[in-house]
Amino acid sequence: MQWIQALLALIVTLGILISIHEFGHFWVARRCGVKVLRFSVGFGKPLWRTQDRQGTEYTLAAIPLGGYVRMLDEREAPVPVELQAQAFNRQSVGKRIAIVAAGPLANFLLAIFVYWLVFLQGIQVTPPVIGKVIPDSPAAQAGLQIQDEILAVEGEATPSWQEVSLKLIAHLGHTGPLTLSVQSHPDQAPQEVQIQVQRWLADQSQPDPLAGLGIQPDLPPIPAILGKIQAQGAAAQAGLQVGDHILSVDQTQVETWPQFVELIRASAGQVLQVEIMRDQQVQSLSLIPASKPTEEGVSVGYIGAGVAPFETQKRTLDYSLFGALGAAVAKTVEMSQLTLASIGKMLTGLIAPENLSGPITIAKVASESATYGLQSFLSFLAYVSISLGVLNLLPIPVLDGGHLAFYLVEALRGGRPLSERTQEAASRLGLAVLASLMLMAFYFDLMRL
C-alpha cells in the first residue's frame, strides 16, 4: 500500500511539473507563430488524446516520467510551402531562445506561485534554540551553549531550524570559518561565533548539518510512539502497529523516542522483549532488530519504524499579500542557487555523489510530504519544480540548456548555426551523460532502500 501511495504521489508530482514545463514551451511557441503538432504528458503509447481547432493534438501517454511539445520543423519531416513560416526552424534565433527558455521559466514561476500560496497561509516554524551541545564538537569548541538562539548563518537570517539547515547545507564542503550570529537571551545583544571546519561533511552520503556541528534543537521530550511501519521490516514482523506506545525494552523503561532508537541500534540480531501500550492495554512482543551497516562499517540494529508526529514550540511567520510574493521570489532564488551550487560541488567532489536522487526518492518524499499536509506537499512541489528548472538549463545537449547553448553560439556567429554533424555529436554525448546520471540516481535510490 505504501508503494502504491508513493507511485501515485510521483505521478501527481511529475504530472503537474511536466505539464507546467511543457505548457511554457507551448504557450510561447504559439505566441511566436509556431505551429504545435502535439502536446504530450508522458512518453510511449497514448492512453488518451484529443485535438483543438488549430490542429494541436493533446495526449496523455503511458510512461509518466517526462513529456514533450512537438512543433512543426523541417528537420523532422517535409513541411508544405504554405506552412513553412510556422516551422520552428524558420524562426529567428531570438524566438527560438524564447521558446526553449520558456519551459524552465515556467517551472520557476510555478515555484514562486506555490511558495506565495504557502506564505500567504502563514508558516509555523520551530525557533532555532540550541537544546544540546555535544562535548568536543566544533560547536562546543566555538563556545556555543544550550539555549543560544541562532539568528543568522553567514549573515543570512535564520528564523527557524529549517532555515538554519538550508543555510548550512549551502556550505557543505567548506573549509575555514562558519560565522553564526547567536543570542543567549532576548535582552542581550547578538554576538558572532566562528566555527572552524575542514571540507565540512564532504564525504557524507546523507549529511546532517546540525549533527556535523555538534548541536541538537531544543525540543520537548519525544514520546516513543510509532508513526510509521515499514512493510516486511522487523517491526512489522514482530506485530508492532502504528500508534503503539513503547513502554520498555527488556525491562528497561523507555521514556523517549531517541532512547528507544539507541536501544534498537545496540541490539542487532538480538531477541528483545518489548512492552507496549495499545488500545489502553499493555502487551508484550518479541522483536529481533535487523542488522544495518553505517557509513563507518559498523552494524547497528534497524526495525523499519518511524516516530509519530509530535508537538513542538512554534513561532508563526505572517506575511502580507505583497510580502508573501517577495518572500516567494527570494525563496525561489535561494533554492535555485542552492541547487546549482550543490551540482557544482558534486562535480568537484565537495559533496558525495550518493546525494544524487532519482524517481524512487522523489516518490517516497512526495508521498511522505503529502501525509504531513497540503503545505508540506506544496513546499516539496515547489522545490522539485526549481530543481527541474535548474537541471533543464544545464548546458547538456538534449536538455533545454543544450539547445540554448547552440542558439547562443549561432547568435554570436552572426546567424550561422553549428554544423548538423557537430550538433549530432554533441547530442549523442549529452544523451550519454544524461543516461549515466539517471542510472547513478536510480542506483543510489535502490541503495537507500
N, C-alpha and C positions, 0 to 999 in steps of 0.2 A: 504494500500500500504506500509506503514511503517513497519507493521508486516511481510509482505512478504519479504521486503528487509532485515529485521533483521533475518528472518528464513534462507534466502539464505546466509547471511553473516555467520551465525552459522554453516551451513552445510559446507561451504567452509573452514572456520577456523578449525573446528573439523576434517573435511576430510583430510586436509593437515597434521595436528598434529598427528592424529591416524595412518595415512599411514606411516609417518616417524617413529613413535614409533614402530609399528609392523614390519616395514622393518628392524629395528635394531635387533629385535629377530630373524627374518627370515634369515638375512644375516649371522649372527654369527652362528646360528644353522647349516646352510649348510656348513659353513667352519669347523665346529666341526664334520661333518659326520652324522648329524641327519637328518632323512627324514621328510620333512614338508608335511603334508597332505593337509592343507588348509590355505590360507591367506585371511582373510575376513576383509573388511572395513564395519563396521555396524553390527548390530545384526538382528536376525529374518529371514524372508523369503528372499532368494537370488533373487535380481532383474536381475542380470547379472552374468554369470560365464564363465570361460574358464580354460584350463589346459595346463601345459607345458610338455616337454618331460620327465621330472623327476617325473611326476605324481602328482605335486602340483596343487591343484585347487585354482583359484583366484575368489573371489566372492565380489559383491557389494550388501549389504543387505539393508532392508527397513528402519531400525532404525539407523540413522547416529550419534548415541551418544556413540560409542565405536568401538571395533574391537578386533580381536584375531588372533593368529597364532596357529593352531592345529598341533602338532607334533606326530609322531609315539611313542606310550607309552603303555607298557604292563599293566599299572594300569587302562587304559581305555578300552582296548579291546585286545583279543589274538593276538599275533604277530607271523607270520611264523618264523621258526628257521633261515632261510636264511636272514631274515631282522632284527633279534634281535640286531645285532651290531649297527644298525642305530636308535634304540629306545632311546628316551630321558632319560628314567630311567636307562639305561645301561651305561650312560656316567659318567666320573669321576666328583667328586664334583667341581673341578676347571672349567670344561667345562660347567657344569650346571649353575654355578655362572656367567660365562661369557655370556651365552645365555640370562639369565634373566636380568642381568645388562645392556645388550645392548640396551634395549628399552628406559629406561630413559636417557642413554648416548646419544642416537640418538637425543632426544629432546634437550639436552644441545648443541650438535654440530649444530643442526638446528638453535638454538638461536644465537650462535656465527656467523654462516654464514649470517643470516639475519641482525644482527647488523653490521657486516662487510660491507654488501651492503649499509646499511643506512649511515654509517660513511664515506664511500668512496664518497658519493654524496656531502658531506659537510652538516653541520647542522646549520640552523639559529635558534638562541636562543634569548630570551629576557633577557638582563642583570639584575641581581638581585639588582636593585636600589630601595630603600625604598621611596614610594611616600606619605605614611601617617602612623603616629604612633598614635594609639588610646590612649587617656589620661588614666592614672592609670592602663594601661595594663602591663603585665610582661615586654614587650619590653620597654615601657616608663620608668618603674622603674629601668631598667638596663641602661638607658641612650642612647638608640638607637635614631637616629634622621633622619629626612627627608633628602634624598639624600645620606645617607650611603649606600655603596655597600657591600653586604655580600660575602666575598671572600671564607669563609670556615665555615663548621659546624663540631665541634669536630675534627678539624684538617684535614677534608676531603674537597678538593676543590669543589667549587660550582660556575661554570661559568654561570649558568642560574637559573631562578626561578624554573624550573622543578627539577634541581639537589638540590636546597635548600629544596624543598618539600620532595623529596625522602630521603634526609639525616635526615630531621626532623621526617618523618614517622618512620624511624628506631628507634626513641627514644620515641615512644608512650608509655605511662605508666611509664615514667622515673620519678624518684624522686631525686632532687638535682640540681646542676648547669648544664645548657646547655651552652657550650662555643662557641661563634661565633667570627670569625675574620672579622672585618669590616674596610672599608676605606672611610673616609669622602670626600677625594679629591685625584685625581691621583698623585698629588705632595706630599701628606702626607704619612707617614708610617702607615701601618695597625696596628690596636690595637685590643686586645681581650676584649670581653664583655661577662660577665656571667649572664645568666638569670635563676633565681631560679624557679623551678617547683615542683609540688607535684602530683604524679600519673597523669601525664600530659595527658589530654584528654582520660583517661582510660575508661570513661563511655559513650563516644560519639559513636553513631552508624555510623555516617559519619564524622569522624574527619577532620577538616580543620586546618592543622598545622600553616599556616600563621595567620589565624584569632585567633588561640589559643595563639599565642604570642602577637597579637595586632598590626600587621603590614599589610600594603597593598602595592602592587607593584606600582612603578612609571609608570603609563600608560597614554597615551593621552586620552582625553575625548572619551568615547564610545558612539557613536550615537545610539539613540533609534530606531533601525531598526530591524524588525522581521526577524529572520533567520530560525525559526522552528515553526510549529504549530502542536500541539497535536490533533489528531482526537478526536472528541466528547468533547474536552475541552471547557472552557468558551470562549477562543479567537476564536476558530473555529465556535462556535455557534453564536458569535456576527458578524461573517463575516470578521474577520481580515484575512489577507493573508501574505504569505512570501514576504518580500520586502516592506511592509508598513512602512512608517516613522512616528513615533508618534510625533505629534506636541504639543498637550495639553491634559490634563485630567481635566474635569470640570473647564475649563478656566484657569487652572494652566499650564503655559508654561513648556514644558518638554525639557530639554537641553541634558540630557544624559540617558543612559540605567539604571544605578543604581537609578537615580531619579524616573524613570518610575516604577521600581521594588518596591521602597518604597511606592509610591502612591497606587500600587495594593495591597501590603501586608496590608496596613492600611484600605482597603476598602472591606473586605469580605462581600458578600451579598448585597452590595450597587449598585445602578444603576449609572453608570458613563457615561458621555458623552465624547467620545474620538474623538479627531480631528486628522486625518491622512493625509499624502500626498501619493497618489497612482497615478502612471502614469501622474505625473505633475499636478494633480488635487487634491484640498483639499476636503475631505469628512468627514462626521460626523457619528459615530456609537454609539449605546448603548451597554455597556459592563457590565456584572454582574460577578465579580470575585467569584469563588467558595471558600469555607472555607476549610483550611487545617491545622491540628494541628501541632505544633512544638514539639520538644523533651521536652520542658518545659510545654507543655499542653496548650499553648496559640494559639488561632485560628488566622490565617493570610490569606490574600487573595491570590488566585492562579488562573492563567488563562490558563496554559498549553502552554506556548510560550517560545521561546529561542531567544537570540540575534544573529544577523548576524555576520559572521567573520569580524574582523576589523584589521587594520594595527597597529603594534606596532614597537617601536625601536628594531632593530635586530642587533645581533652580529653573524658573521659567524665563525664556527669552522671547519677548514680544516684539513684533515688527509692524510698522505702518504699511500701507499699500505700496508706496514707493521705496520705503526702507527694505521691505522684503525683496523687491526687484533688485535693488543694489546689492543686497546680500547674496541673492541667487547668482548674479553675474560674477561677483567676487568668488563665490564658491566654485563656479564652473571654471573660472580661470585658474584657481588654486589647484583643483583636481586635474586639470589638463596639464599644468606644469609638473605636478607630481607624477603623473603617468609617463610623460615624456622623459623626465629625469630618471625614473626607475628603469625605463628601457635602456637609456644610455649607460646607467650603472651596471645593468645586467650584461651589456655588451663588453664593458671594460672590466668585469669581474668583481665589482664592488657590491653586487647583490648576487646571491646564489641563483643559478638558473632554475632550481627546483621551485622558485616562487612563481614560475610561469603557470598560468591556469588555462584550462580548456573548458569544453562544454559540460563535462561532468561536474566540475566545481561550480560553474555558473548555475547549473540546475539545482545543486544542493543548496547553495547560498540563496538563490531565488525562492526556493521552497521554504527555507528557514525564515527568511525575512518576511514572507507572506504570513507565517504563523504569528509573527510579532506585531502584526497590524499593518494598516494601509500606509502609514507614514514611513515605516521601516522599509516596506517594499518599494515605495516611490523613491526613497533615497538611494536604494540599490539600483533601481531602474535608471536614475539619473547618472549614477557613476558608470554603469556599463555603457550607457549612451555616449558618455565622454570618452571612455576607452575605445569604443568603436570609431568615434570621430578621429581621435588621435592616431590610431593604428592605420586607418584608411589614408591618412595624409603622409604616412611614411613614404619616402621615395623608392618604393619597391615596385617594379613593373608588374602589371596585372591588378595592382591596387590603384585607387584614385590618385594617390600621391605620385605613383609612377607615371600615369598619364599626364598629370600636371607638369612633371619634370620634362617630359617630351615636348609639351606645348610651350613651356618657358624657353627651352633651348631653341625651338622653332622661332619664337618671337625675337630672341637675341640674334638669330641668324638672318634676320630680315625677312621672315616668312618662309624660309627654306627648311622643311622638316628633315629630321634624320632619315636615312635610307630605310626602306622596309626591312632590309636584311639586318641592319643594326637594331631596329626596334624588335624584330622577331627574336634575335639572340638575347637581347636584354629581357624580353618577356619570358623566355624559357628559363633564364637564370632566376628571375623573380619568382616564377612558379615553383622552382626547386627550393628556393629559400622559404617561401610561404608553406610549402608542403612539409619541410623539415621542422619549421616552428610548430605547425599543427600536430605533427607526430610527437614532438617533445612535450607539448602541452597535454596531449592525450595520455602519454606515458606517465607524466608526473601526476595527472589526475588519478590514474589507476594505482600509483604508489601510495597516494593519500588514502585510498580506500582500505 
